[in-house]
Amino acid sequence: MWNLEKETKEEFIISTDNDLKPVVYVVSDSVGDTAELVAHAAACQFDQDALEIRRVSYVNDPTEVVEIVEEASNFHSLISYTLVLPGLRERLVTEATKRGILTLDIMTPMLDAISALTHLRPKLEPGLVRKTDEEYFRKVDAIEFAVKCDDGKDVRGITRADLVIIGVSRSSKTPLCMYLAHKRIKAANFSLVPEVSPPEEIFRLPYHKLIGLRINPQQLVEIRRERLKTLGITSNADYISLERINKELEYAEDVMKRIGCAVIDVTNKAVEETASKVLEIYFKGRKEQQLK
């Protein structure tokens, strides 16, 4: 039986009382938000109590179409629909025409227009809008996570992250995490500093969830120097001294070696290139974990 919002099948059942409100059925092969929104927008142009709108969601079988039309025939009704599968649309129109019920195809005119514009064929897959929305919100969630867990702000994020990126300051950890977030990967990062012990949580992470970054000392000097200029700081010689940078890099290498994580050299690499290597390690490791 089909999915109904608020009403059950029994609440639909037979009445031919002419005092009943006209009913607009909203039939969809997915949730039906699109068609219902259009129906409500149109209904607002009339008296508030002029008609009733009933949504029928996740219709994907011809027998369901027949049942819906049979129920609708008991009312003064209109059936609006967003069905992307041609077979379902044709069956709905055929059954409704037999019973003299008005139908309104909300989706097909737009599909045909876009197809004519782009010279492409529609995918004809039900529920793609919902899938797209879910992907969008996953991306937003990953971006918010990256901001919240940037540079060790929230150490608890290490255990919740899909990936954890470690390295010295200004080794492109933050840009990398933001890029990964747009790929819907929740990435946390923190800097390795000789004076601060790394969180114990990283020593318990699976191999594929922890990535270390290394960088050429001289390039790091230039990056840090430009960073200080951007901030308007002129008196932080230790931060950009080659001696200090070599000390940090040696410490970072030692930590990464103790952990046993994969290490990527980001010297002269674009974020996209580094991210590609990171994702290769991550997905390969995840697949190996699933096979165990």
PASEVEX-731635 format. One line per 4 residues: number of its first residue (from 1); for each residue x, y, z of N, C-alpha, C. Coordinates in steps of 0.05 Angstrom, whole numbers, padded with zeros to 5 digits. Each point is the difference from the previous one (the first is absolute). Layout:
<sites>
NUM = X Y Z X Y Z X Y Z  ...
</sites>
This chain:
<sites>
1 = 00017 -00024 00000 -00017 00024 00000 00018 00025 00000  -00011 00021 -00012 00016 00024 -00003 00003 00015 00026  00018 00019 00001 00006 00016 00024 -00017 00025 -00001  -00014 00005 00021 -00017 00024 00002 00009 00017 00024
5 = 00000 00026 -00002 00007 00018 00022 -00025 00007 00014  -00001 -00005 00026 -00021 00008 00018 -00025 -00018 -00002  -00010 -00004 -00025 -00024 -00017 -00003 00008 -00029 -00005  -00017 -00018 00010 00003 -00028 -00006 -00019 -00006 -00023
9 = 00002 -00024 -00011 -00017 -00008 -00022 -00029 00002 00009  -00006 -00009 00024 -00028 00000 00010 -00012 00028 00000  00016 00020 00004 -00010 00028 00000 -00007 00010 -00028  00010 -00014 -00020 -00006 00008 -00027 -00027 -00011 -00009
13 = -00009 -00021 00014 -00019 -00018 -00013 -00028 00013 -00003  -00014 -00014 -00017 -00021 00008 -00017 -00021 00019 00012  -00003 00021 -00014 -00022 00018 00005 -00004 00016 -00025  -00025 00003 -00008 -00007 00016 -00024 -00016 00024 00007
17 = 00002 00008 00025 -00014 00024 00010 00011 00025 -00015  -00019 00014 -00013 00009 00023 -00016 00010 00023 00017  -00005 -00001 00027 00010 00022 00017 00029 -00003 00007  00012 -00023 -00007 00029 -00004 00006 00016 00019 -00017
21 = 00022 00009 00012 00019 00017 -00015 00012 -00015 -00024  00006 00015 -00021 00016 -00013 -00021 00028 -00008 00012  00011 -00021 -00011 00025 -00010 00010 00021 00001 -00022  00023 00012 00006 00023 -00001 -00018 00019 -00022 00011
25 = 00003 -00021 -00016 00020 -00020 00008 00027 00008 -00011  00020 -00003 00017 00028 00005 -00008 00014 -00026 00000  00006 -00011 -00024 00011 -00027 -00003 00029 00002 -00008  00018 -00013 00014 00028 00001 -00006 00014 -00027 00003
29 = 00021 -00004 -00016 00016 -00024 00003 00022 00004 00021  00001 00024 00012 00018 00005 00022 -00016 00011 00023  00011 00020 00014 -00014 00011 00024 -00025 00016 -00009  00002 00015 -00021 -00022 00016 -00010 00000 00029 00009
33 = 00022 00009 00011 00002 00028 00009 -00005 00019 -00023  00012 -00006 -00023 -00001 00019 -00023 -00029 00004 -00009  -00014 -00021 -00005 -00028 00002 -00009 -00018 00012 00021  00004 -00007 00025 -00017 00011 00021 00005 00030 00003
37 = 00025 00009 -00003 00006 00028 00002 -00014 00016 -00022  00000 -00011 -00024 -00014 00013 -00023 -00030 00001 00006  -00011 -00022 00009 -00029 -00001 00006 -00007 00020 00021  00015 00002 00021 -00006 00020 00021 00003 00028 -00010
41 = 00020 00005 -00016 00004 00027 -00011 -00024 00008 -00017  -00010 -00019 -00016 -00024 00006 -00017 -00025 00003 00017  -00002 -00017 00021 -00024 00001 00017 -00003 00026 00015  00023 00012 00006 00000 00025 00015 -00014 00023 -00016
45 = -00003 -00004 -00026 -00014 00021 -00016 -00030 -00003 00002  -00010 -00019 00014 -00028 -00005 00003 -00008 00001 00030  -00025 -00003 00006 -00008 -00001 00028 00014 -00022 00015  00008 00005 00025 00017 -00018 00015 -00013 -00028 00002
49 = -00027 00000 00003 -00014 -00026 00004 -00013 -00010 -00026  00010 00009 -00023 -00013 -00007 -00025 00005 -00029 -00008  00023 -00011 00009 00006 -00027 -00007 00019 -00013 00020  00004 -00026 -00004 00018 -00015 00018 00023 -00011 -00017
53 = 00023 00000 00011 00024 -00011 -00013 00009 -00025 00015  00003 -00021 -00015 00009 -00025 00012 00024 -00011 -00015  00021 -00005 00014 00025 -00010 -00012 00002 -00030 00001  00008 -00012 -00023 00005 -00029 -00001 00029 -00004 -00009
57 = 00016 -00010 00018 00029 -00001 -00006 00010 -00028 -00007  00023 00000 -00013 00015 -00025 -00007 -00017 -00020 -00017  -00014 00011 -00019 -00015 -00017 -00019 00019 -00011 -00021  00003 -00026 -00002 00019 -00011 -00019 -00010 -00025 -00014
61 = -00026 -00006 00003 -00011 -00024 -00011 -00027 00007 -00014  -00004 -00011 -00024 -00025 00006 -00014 -00026 -00007 00016  00002 -00021 00016 -00024 -00008 00015 -00007 00022 00021  00020 00014 00010 -00005 00022 00019 -00014 00023 -00014
65 = 00008 00004 -00025 -00013 00021 -00016 -00030 -00005 -00003  -00007 -00025 -00006 -00028 -00008 -00003 -00015 00005 00025  00011 -00008 00023 -00013 00004 00026 -00005 00029 00006  00020 00017 -00006 -00003 00028 00005 -00022 00012 -00016
69 = -00001 -00007 -00026 -00021 00011 -00017 -00027 -00010 00009  -00002 -00025 00008 -00026 -00010 00010 -00009 00016 00024  00017 00006 00018 -00007 00016 00024 -00008 00029 -00009  00015 00011 -00018 -00005 00027 -00009 -00027 00002 -00014
73 = -00009 -00022 -00012 -00026 00001 -00014 -00023 00003 00019  00004 -00003 00025 -00021 00004 00020 -00003 00029 00008  00017 00017 -00011 -00001 00029 00007 00000 00016 -00025  -00007 00025 00003 00004 00019 -00022 00029 00008 00002
77 = 00016 -00011 -00018 00029 00001 00005 00016 00007 -00025  00025 00008 00006 00021 00005 -00019 00024 -00016 00009  00013 -00014 -00018 00025 -00014 00007 00024 00014 -00013  00016 00013 00016 00025 00012 -00009 00022 -00020 00006
81 = 00021 00000 -00016 00020 -00021 00005 00028 00009 -00010  00020 -00011 00013 00028 00003 -00008 00011 -00029 -00002  -00006 -00013 -00022 00010 -00027 -00004 00019 00001 -00024  00025 -00009 00005 00019 00003 -00022 00000 -00025 -00018
85 = -00010 -00023 00009 -00001 -00024 -00017 -00024 00002 -00019  00006 -00001 -00026 -00022 00003 -00020 -00023 -00020 00004  00007 -00025 00006 -00020 -00020 00004 -00020 00007 00021  00009 00010 00022 -00018 00008 00022 -00017 00023 -00008
89 = 00012 00020 -00013 -00015 00023 -00009 -00023 -00008 -00019  00007 -00017 -00019 -00020 -00009 -00020 -00023 -00015 00013  00008 -00017 00019 -00021 -00016 00014 -00018 00018 00016  00011 00019 00014 -00016 00019 00016 -00019 00015 -00018
93 = 00009 00011 -00022 -00017 00016 -00018 -00022 -00018 -00012  00007 -00024 -00008 -00019 -00018 -00012 -00023 -00007 00019  00008 -00007 00025 -00020 -00007 00020 -00017 00023 00008  00012 00024 00003 -00015 00024 00007 -00019 00008 -00022
97 = 00008 -00002 -00025 -00017 00007 -00023 -00024 -00018 -00001  00003 -00025 00006 -00023 -00019 00001 -00021 00010 00019  00008 00013 00022 -00019 00008 00021 -00006 00030 -00001  00009 00013 -00021 -00006 00028 -00003 00014 00018 00020
101 = 00023 -00008 00010 00014 00015 00020 00022 00018 -00013  00001 00025 00007 00020 00018 -00010 00028 -00008 00010  00020 00002 -00017 00028 -00005 00008 00017 00024 -00008  00021 00004 00016 00019 00021 -00006 00028 -00010 00004
105 = 00015 -00001 -00022 00028 -00009 00001 00018 00024 00006  00012 00000 00024 00016 00023 00008 00029 -00003 -00010  00010 -00024 -00002 00028 -00004 -00006 00007 -00001 -00030  -00016 -00014 -00016 00008 -00006 -00027 00005 00025 -00017
109 = -00017 00021 00001 00006 00024 -00017 00028 00012 00005  00008 00000 00026 00026 00011 00006 00022 -00019 -00010  -00004 -00026 00003 00019 -00020 -00011 00003 00003 -00030  -00022 00003 -00014 00001 00003 -00029 00014 00025 -00008
113 = -00005 00022 00014 00012 00026 -00006 00030 -00001 00004  00009 -00011 00023 00029 -00002 00005 00013 -00019 -00019  -00013 -00021 -00008 00011 -00019 -00019 00004 00014 -00027  -00020 00016 -00008 00002 00015 -00025 00023 00020 00001
117 = 00003 00013 00023 00020 00020 00003 00029 -00011 00000  00003 -00023 00014 00027 -00011 00004 00007 -00022 -00020  -00021 -00010 -00015 00003 -00023 -00018 00010 -00025 00015  -00009 -00002 00026 00007 -00023 00016 -00026 -00014 00008
121 = 00002 -00026 00006 -00023 -00015 00010 00000 00000 00030  -00024 00003 00012 -00001 -00001 00030 00006 -00028 00010  00010 -00001 00024 00008 -00026 00012 -00024 -00018 00006  -00023 00013 00006 -00024 -00014 00006 00003 -00018 00025
125 = 00013 00011 00020 00004 -00014 00026 -00016 00014 00021  -00019 -00014 00013 -00016 00013 00021 00017 00008 00024  -00007 00023 00012 00013 00007 00025 00026 00014 -00002  00009 00009 -00024 00026 00012 -00002 00002 00027 00015
129 = -00022 00015 00002 00001 00025 00015 00007 -00005 00029  -00013 -00020 00011 00006 -00007 00028 00029 -00009 00004  00010 -00016 -00019 00027 -00009 00001 00019 00024 -00001  -00006 00019 -00018 00016 00024 -00002 00000 00016 00025
133 = -00023 00003 00012 -00002 00015 00026 00016 -00014 00021  -00001 -00026 00002 00016 -00014 00020 00030 00004 -00004  00008 -00001 -00025 00029 00005 -00006 00008 00028 00008  -00018 00019 -00005 00006 00028 00007 00003 00003 00030
137 = -00018 -00011 00015 00001 00003 00029 00024 -00015 00012  00008 -00022 -00013 00024 -00014 00009 00025 00017 -00004  00000 00015 -00022 00022 00018 -00006 00001 00023 00021  -00023 00012 00006 -00002 00021 00019 00010 -00010 00028
141 = -00009 -00024 00007 00008 -00011 00026 00030 -00004 00001  00012 -00009 -00022 00029 -00005 -00001 00015 00026 00002  -00010 00021 -00013 00013 00027 00002 -00001 00010 00028  -00023 -00001 00013 -00003 00009 00027 00019 -00016 00019
145 = 00002 -00026 -00005 00018 -00016 00016 00029 00009 -00004  00008 00005 -00024 00028 00008 -00006 00006 00027 00014  -00019 00018 00000 00004 00026 00014 00003 -00004 00030  -00018 -00017 00011 -00001 -00004 00029 00025 -00015 00010
149 = 00011 -00018 -00017 00023 -00016 00008 00026 00009 -00013  00001 00025 -00008 00024 00010 -00013 00022 00005 00020  00024 -00009 -00006 00024 00005 00016 -00004 -00008 00029  -00013 -00022 00005 -00002 -00010 00027 -00020 00015 00018
153 = -00018 00016 -00011 -00019 00014 00016 -00017 -00018 00017  -00008 -00023 -00012 -00016 -00019 00015 00013 -00028 -00004  00015 -00008 00020 00015 -00025 -00002 -00020 -00024 -00002  -00024 00003 00011 -00020 -00022 -00001 -00007 -00006 -00029
157 = 00005 00019 -00018 -00006 -00005 -00028 00017 -00021 -00013  00023 -00006 00012 00019 -00020 -00010 -00014 -00027 -00002  -00016 -00007 00020 -00013 -00027 00000 -00025 00000 -00017  -00010 00023 -00008 -00024 00001 -00016 00006 00006 -00030
161 = 00025 00006 -00006 00007 00008 -00027 00003 -00024 -00018  -00005 00004 -00026 00006 -00020 -00020 00030 -00001 -00004  00012 00024 00000 00029 00002 -00004 00012 00021 00020  00024 -00005 00008 00014 00019 00017 00027 00007 -00014
165 = 00005 00025 -00003 00024 00010 -00014 00019 00012 00021  00025 -00008 00000 00020 00011 00018 00024 00010 -00015  00013 00020 00012 00024 00012 -00012 00007 00025 00015  00022 00013 -00008 00008 00024 00013 -00018 00023 -00009
169 = 00002 00022 00014 -00016 00024 -00007 00007 00010 -00028  -00021 00007 -00015 00001 00011 -00027 00009 -00021 -00021  -00007 -00025 00005 00006 -00021 -00019 -00025 -00007 -00017  -00019 00018 -00001 -00024 -00002 -00016 -00021 -00019 00011
173 = 00000 -00004 00026 -00019 -00019 00012 -00029 00011 -00002  -00004 00026 00006 -00027 00011 00000 -00012 00001 -00029  00015 00010 -00020 -00011 -00001 -00027 -00007 -00028 -00009  00017 -00020 00008 -00005 -00027 -00008 -00026 -00010 00013
177 = -00004 00005 00026 -00024 -00009 00014 -00025 00013 -00012  00001 00025 -00008 -00023 00013 -00012 -00005 -00011 -00028  00020 -00007 -00014 -00004 -00013 -00027 -00013 -00027 00004  00009 -00015 00020 -00011 -00026 00005 -00029 00002 00009
181 = -00006 00021 00015 -00028 00005 00009 -00019 00003 -00024  00010 00013 -00021 -00017 00003 -00024 -00004 -00027 -00014  00016 -00019 00007 -00003 -00028 -00010 -00016 -00016 00020  -00012 00013 00020 -00017 -00012 00021 00016 -00018 00019
185 = 00026 00006 00003 00017 -00014 00019 00005 00018 00025  -00007 -00011 00023 00005 00015 00025 00029 -00003 00008  00014 00023 -00002 00029 -00001 00005 00007 00019 00023  00015 -00010 00019 00011 00017 00022 00030 00003 -00004
189 = 00012 00020 00012 00029 00003 -00002 00011 00013 00025  00025 -00004 00005 00014 00014 00022 00030 00001 -00007  00012 00021 00011 00029 00004 -00005 00017 -00015 00019  00023 -00010 -00011 00020 -00013 00016 00021 00020 00009
193 = 00001 00004 00026 00019 00020 00012 00017 -00014 00021  00026 00004 -00001 00018 -00014 00019 -00008 00003 00029  -00011 00024 00007 -00006 00006 00028 -00026 -00012 00009  -00016 -00012 -00019 -00026 -00010 00007 -00002 -00029 -00008
197 = -00007 -00018 00019 -00003 -00028 -00007 -00025 -00004 -00017  00001 -00017 -00020 -00024 -00005 -00016 -00021 -00015 00016  -00026 00004 -00007 -00021 -00014 00014 00003 -00031 -00002  -00006 -00013 00022 00003 -00029 00000 -00018 -00014 -00020
201 = -00023 00014 -00006 -00019 -00012 -00018 00011 -00007 -00028  00020 00015 -00009 00011 -00005 -00027 00015 -00026 -00001  00010 -00010 00022 00015 -00025 00000 -00018 -00024 -00002  -00026 00005 00003 -00020 -00022 -00002 -00016 00000 -00026
205 = 00006 00019 -00017 -00015 00002 -00025 00009 -00022 -00020  -00018 -00010 -00016 00007 -00019 -00022 00019 00014 -00019  00017 -00015 -00013 00021 00010 -00018 -00012 00020 -00021  -00023 -00008 -00012 -00010 00016 -00022 -00014 00026 00008
209 = -00004 00004 00026 -00014 00024 00010 00019 00022 00010  00026 -00005 -00002 00019 00020 00010 00021 00005 -00022  00003 00024 -00008 00019 00008 -00021 00019 00021 00010  00026 -00004 -00003 00020 00020 00007 00009 00016 -00025
213 = 00005 00026 00004 00010 00017 -00021 00029 00008 00006  00017 -00001 -00020 00027 00011 00002 00004 00021 -00021  00019 00017 00004 00005 00022 -00019 00029 00009 00001  00010 00010 -00022 00027 00009 -00001 00005 00024 00018
217 = 00021 -00001 00016 00005 00022 00020 00000 00028 -00012  00014 00003 -00023 00003 00026 -00012 -00027 00011 -00010  -00016 -00018 -00011 -00027 00009 -00009 -00017 00008 00024  00003 -00014 00022 -00015 00006 00024 00008 00028 00011
221 = 00026 00006 -00002 00009 00027 00009 -00015 00021 -00016  -00001 -00003 -00027 -00013 00020 -00017 -00030 00002 00007  -00013 -00023 00004 -00028 00000 00006 -00006 00014 00026  00016 -00005 00020 -00004 00013 00026 00007 00030 -00001
225 = 00020 00007 -00016 00006 00028 -00002 -00023 00016 -00013  -00012 -00012 -00020 -00023 00013 -00013 -00024 00001 00019  -00003 -00020 00016 -00021 00000 00020 00003 00023 00020  00024 00004 00009 00005 00022 00019 -00005 00027 -00013
229 = 00007 00003 -00025 -00005 00025 -00014 -00030 00005 -00002  -00015 -00021 -00006 -00029 00003 -00002 -00012 00009 00027  00011 -00010 00022 -00010 00007 00026 00011 00027 00010  00019 00011 -00015 00013 00025 00009 00019 -00003 00022
233 = 00011 -00024 00003 00019 -00006 00022 00029 00001 -00011  00017 00015 00013 00028 00002 -00010 00020 -00010 00019  -00008 -00008 00024 00019 -00008 00021 -00005 -00028 00011  00002 -00020 -00017 -00003 -00027 00009 00021 -00017 -00014
237 = 00025 00006 00005 00022 -00012 -00014 00002 -00030 00004  -00007 -00009 00024 00002 -00029 00006 -00018 -00016 -00017  -00024 00011 -00006 -00021 -00014 -00015 00010 -00006 -00029  00017 00018 -00010 00009 -00003 -00028 00030 -00008 -00002
241 = 00012 -00005 00023 00029 -00007 -00002 00003 -00029 -00010  00019 -00004 -00016 00005 -00027 -00012 00007 -00020 00022  00014 00009 00020 00007 -00018 00023 -00025 -00010 00014  -00018 00018 00006 -00025 -00008 00013 -00017 -00018 -00017
245 = -00001 00007 -00026 -00017 -00016 -00018 00011 -00029 -00003  00027 -00002 -00001 00012 -00027 -00002 -00006 -00016 00025  00000 00014 00023 -00006 -00014 00025 -00029 -00010 00000  -00018 00016 -00010 -00028 -00008 -00001 -00004 -00024 -00019
249 = 00013 00002 -00023 -00003 -00021 -00020 00012 -00026 00009  00022 00001 00014 00012 -00024 00011 -00018 -00013 00021  -00012 00017 00017 -00018 -00010 00020 -00025 -00013 -00013  -00011 00014 -00020 -00023 -00011 -00014 00006 -00027 -00013
253 = 00023 -00002 -00013 00008 -00025 -00012 00002 -00022 00020  00010 00006 00024 00003 -00020 00021 -00028 -00009 00009  -00019 00019 00004 -00027 -00008 00008 -00013 -00017 -00021  00002 00008 -00025 -00013 -00016 -00021 00012 -00028 -00002
257 = 00026 -00002 00005 00013 -00026 -00001 -00010 -00018 00023  -00003 00012 00023 -00009 -00015 00024 -00029 -00009 -00005  -00016 00017 -00012 -00028 -00008 -00005 -00002 -00020 -00023  00017 00002 -00019 00000 -00018 -00023 -00020 00008 -00021
261 = -00007 00026 -00002 -00020 00009 -00019 00012 00005 -00027  -00017 00002 -00020 00010 00008 -00027 00008 00029 00001  00021 00007 -00016 00010 00027 00000 00001 00009 -00030  -00010 00025 -00004 00000 00011 -00027 00017 00025 00000
265 = 00018 00003 -00020 00016 00024 -00003 -00017 00020 -00016  -00006 00023 00013 -00017 00020 -00013 00017 00022 -00013  00026 -00002 -00001 00017 00020 -00012 -00008 00005 -00029  -00006 00025 -00006 -00007 00008 -00027 -00024 -00015 -00012
269 = -00017 -00010 00018 -00024 -00014 -00010 -00025 00017 00005  -00019 -00001 -00019 -00026 00013 00003 -00016 -00016 00020  -00019 00013 00013 -00017 -00014 00019 -00015 -00023 -00014  -00009 00004 -00024 -00014 -00021 -00015 00017 -00025 -00003
273 = 00025 00004 -00006 00018 -00023 -00004 00004 -00015 00026  00004 00015 00022 00004 -00013 00026 -00026 -00015 00008  -00023 00013 -00005 -00025 -00012 00008 -00005 -00026 -00015  00008 -00001 -00026 -00003 -00024 -00015 00016 -00023 00012
277 = 00024 00005 00009 00016 -00021 00013 -00012 -00008 00027  -00010 00020 00015 -00012 -00006 00025 -00025 -00018 -00003  -00017 00007 -00019 -00024 -00016 -00005 00006 -00028 -00009  00022 -00003 -00016 00008 -00026 -00009 00008 -00018 00023
281 = 00015 00011 00019 00008 -00015 00024 -00024 -00006 00017  -00018 00020 00003 -00023 -00004 00017 -00019 -00022 -00010  -00008 00002 -00025 -00019 -00019 -00011 00012 -00028 -00003  00026 -00002 -00006 00013 -00026 -00002 00000 -00013 00028
285 = 00008 00016 00020 00001 -00010 00027 -00028 -00008 00011  -00020 00016 -00007 -00027 -00007 00009 -00010 -00026 -00012  00007 -00003 -00025 -00008 -00025 -00014 00013 -00024 00013  00026 00002 00006 00014 -00022 00013 -00012 -00006 00028
289 = -00008 00021 00014 -00012 -00004 00027 -00027 -00015 -00003  -00015 00006 -00021 -00026 -00013 -00004 00003 -00029 -00008  00022 -00007 -00012 00004 -00027 -00009 00010 -00018 00022  00009 00012 00022 00011 -00016 00022 -00023 -00013 00016
</sites>
